[in-house]
Amino acid sequence: MARFHPLEVTEVRRDTRDAVVVSLRPRDEDRAAFDFIQGQYLTFRREFDGEELRRSYSICAGKDDGVLRVGIKRVDGGAFSTWANENLEPGIVLEAMPPMGRFFTALDPSSEKHYLGFAGGSGITPVLSIIKTVLAREPASEFTLVYANRQISSIMFREELEDLKNLYLGRFSVLHILETEAQEIDLFTGRIDADKMNRLFDTWIDPTTIDTAFICGPEPMMLTIAESLRAHGVTDDRIKFELFASGQPGRAKRPAVSREAANRSGTARATITLDGATRTVDMPKEGQTLLEAALEHDLDAPFACKAGVCSTCRAKVLDGEVEMAVNHALEDYEVRQGYVLTCQCTPVTDTLVISYDQ
């Protein structure tokens, strides 16, 4: 089970007016634990005014960069992101879980694929990690990026993207969509909507060549892009989503619930396995999630967003049934196999057996 480890801040670089790029160094004994896969994220924790906050930020480094690096964009009213942008400096030690997330596909040096990426704002962070790794490790593959921002000054990693275009001539291309600044080509001005997607596929991107599409950005943009991809023949198994927010395109919400398990009143007895230890707790069937019950009984269950987005609290139901209110992180096949997001689950049956260790 993932636990927090110290990471020393080695560099803080201002990327845009409201975003910093933070380089981190694990202890020697933790280096293997932080050997990330492109597209993964780190979950940090820090105490603010006596309250522990956990926030997840995507790794923006490529696998071959030789450094662990995340991008942190300031969010209005965000305690962690504001502190990071204003106060982080080399020498500060942050606590973080090892890398997590499934926003990637397996790479093969012999592959010859066309990857398509859509990013909005800070959604470029994990996509950049994927781009750099794909281009370095699949020398015959190509990557097309469509990157949406409000204006030129808000484009994160602008110079780095230009450097990648020059380094991988003919294999990497970037289409910048700017919402509030006019460009020479009208198609590249404004928001990404259904019409703009159709025009992109008609004139700039051949959808029949797409092997995998990665989407990371605001919910409306993601939904529009995914719908257009499907309409142009890209199947769901070739579309990957990532977003750290309370709302995003969801996967299957819950496993099938039997009619016999319809009684939601009363309490349930949940047997929870975590780090090889098993404990049984009593909890209400309504009003408390499995994660909350575990934490209330002093089980150090993992979590980050508590919004059904990040999958940090993922566990497997071995016996019994649950209802999962929200799911934006698990793939459909994972739900069918019994995996749930414990931050979103309440018991349906009187007894329940779950494991964080599978």
Helices and strands as residue ranges (DSSP letters): E 5-16, E 19-26, G 28-30, G 32-34, E 41-48, E 51-58, E 68-73, H 79-87, E 93-96, E 114-120, G 121-123, H 124-137, E 142-149, G 152-154, H 158-167, E 172-178, G 186-188, H 194-203, G 207-209, E 212-216, H 219-231, G 236-238, E 239-242, G 259-261, E 267-274, E 277-284, H 290-296, E 314-319, E 322-324, H 332-336, E 339-341, G 342-344, E 345-347, E 351-355
